[in-house]
Amino acid sequence: PIKFSIDMTAPACEIKFNSNNENGFYNSPRIGEIVVYEHNFDPLKIRAEKTMDSDMLPEIKGWESHGDVHKAKLEFRNEGEFSFIISGFDNVGNAFKGVEIDKFIIDLINPEMVVSGVMDSVAYNGDIFPEIYVTDKYLDFDSCKVSLLNESNDKKDMVFIKEVAEDGYKIKYANIPKSREYDGIYTLSALISDKAGNTVTKTVKFSINRFGSTYYLRNPLFKN
């Protein structure tokens, strides 16, 4: 007798990721596990194809089979913007509906920040124009925190303006007013974030003494 089988059932396929962020940005490698459910399985007939605006995809690696369940890895360890479709068919030509993955971005680089106009532990008696220049391809300014506090004047926060610059922003403060009440110790603080959650921080402490010297203790032994 001749044994044969009739297979008219298309494979089923899904892909599971180790992380899923709502905004599609990731600051660490994203690992996908492809799972195919099929009796007449051939790994050479499963492929991942990038869409037109995607960077190059990694290779599908490490197929393991347990009965009719077959698994492999698709590891996104490098920076890039990715979108793709998993497609394929079984040994008798039954194709499964492609599994489409929407665009996501791997961003492993922290934003860059340069502070100018003031330096740490320096006293000033003239014009002062603090400025922060931040750059990042995926900068998320809404989550950034910037402040310039006068510690000698009820911690009054100074107002800044934001200007669009290449791949980022310039944060500019006007000249601190030449008035006795504005003398004192200042702390300029910045926490800059991108959409993937990469952050960089910087703090600059300086003083203004246009109307007399100002002092602060780094590690006071006691407070009055």
C-alpha positions, -999 to +999 in steps of 0.1 A: +000+000+000+011+036-007+009+059+023+002+096+016-013+125+035-034+154+024-026+187+040-049+216+032-042+235+063-020+266+062+006+271+090-002+295+118+025+320+129+030+346+155+059+366+169+064+375+206+088+402+218+106+405+251+093+441+255+065+462+240+065+499+245+035+520+235+055+546+217+076+521+197+110+533+211+135+510+229+168+518+246+179+481+248+179+452+224+145+438+214+143+401+210+115+385+189+105+349+191+089+335+160+065+306+166+051+285+137+024+258+143+027+233+114+030+195+109+048+196+075+073+222+085+105+234+067+124+263+083+139+273+049+104+283+038+100+309+066+113+344+059+113+379+074+111+407+048+116+443+056+093+470+044+105+499+022+114+523+050+131+497+073+167+492+080+183+458+073+169+430+094+188+404+115+188+368+104+163+343+118+183+320+140+181+289+161+151+269+150+139+244+175+110+220+170+088+203+195+062+183+176+042+207+155+055+238+173+086+254+159+105+284+174+133+307+163+148+341+174+149+374+156+173+396+176+174+434+171+206+443+190+217+473+169+203+508+165+178+513+137+143+517+125+126+484+117+093+472+102+088+439+085+065+409+076+070+373+085+057+350+058+061+315+045+045+282+036+047+245+045+062+216+026+031+212+004+028+249-005+001+260+020+010+297+028+001+315+060-011+350+062+019+373+067+025+386+102+032+423+099+052+442+125+047+479+127+077+502+128+098+504+160+131+521+168+161+509+187+180+539+202+209+531+224+226+566+225+221+592+253+213+627+243+242+652+241+242+684+263+265+714+264+262+741+290+277+775+281+277+810+297+284+798+332+308+774+348+307+753+380+320+770+412+327+804+395+316+838+408+303+864+384+298+902+386+290+911+351+265+900+324+254+863+326+236+845+298+233+808+307+226+785+277+220+748+273+223+731+238+208+696+237+208+673+207+193+639+200+177+625+169+147+614+190+147+641+216+116+643+238+116+678+251+083+674+269+099+650+294+130+672+299+134+692+331+155+724+332+157+749+361+178+778+372+173+785+409+185+814+430+191+796+463+195+830+481+161+843+469+135+818+480+147+794+453+132+816+426+132+798+392+143+819+363+124+818+330+140+805+298+132+805+261+135+775+238+148+777+202+148+749+176+183+739+166+198+712+144+187+678+159+177+695+191+171+727+210+188+757+226+176+767+260+185+803+266+182+824+297+182+862+296+208+882+314+201+878+351+189+912+363+214+936+378+197+940+411+208+933+446+180+908+452+195+887+423+229+883+440+234+849+455+240+812+448+225+797+417+220+761+406+214+753+369+200+718+366+191+699+334+177+664+329+174+657+292+155+626+278+148+611+244+118+591+233+135+558+241+142+568+277+179+575+274+188+604+298+217+627+306+219+651+336+241+680+345+242+705+374+262+737+375+264+758+407+277+793+405+273+827+423+266+863+414+281+890+435+276+923+417+268+940+450+290+921+474+304+886+481+282+855+484+292+822+500+280+787+504+292+757+524+297+724+505+294+702+536+282+723+566+288+707+600+258+724+615+229+747+605+215+777+624 
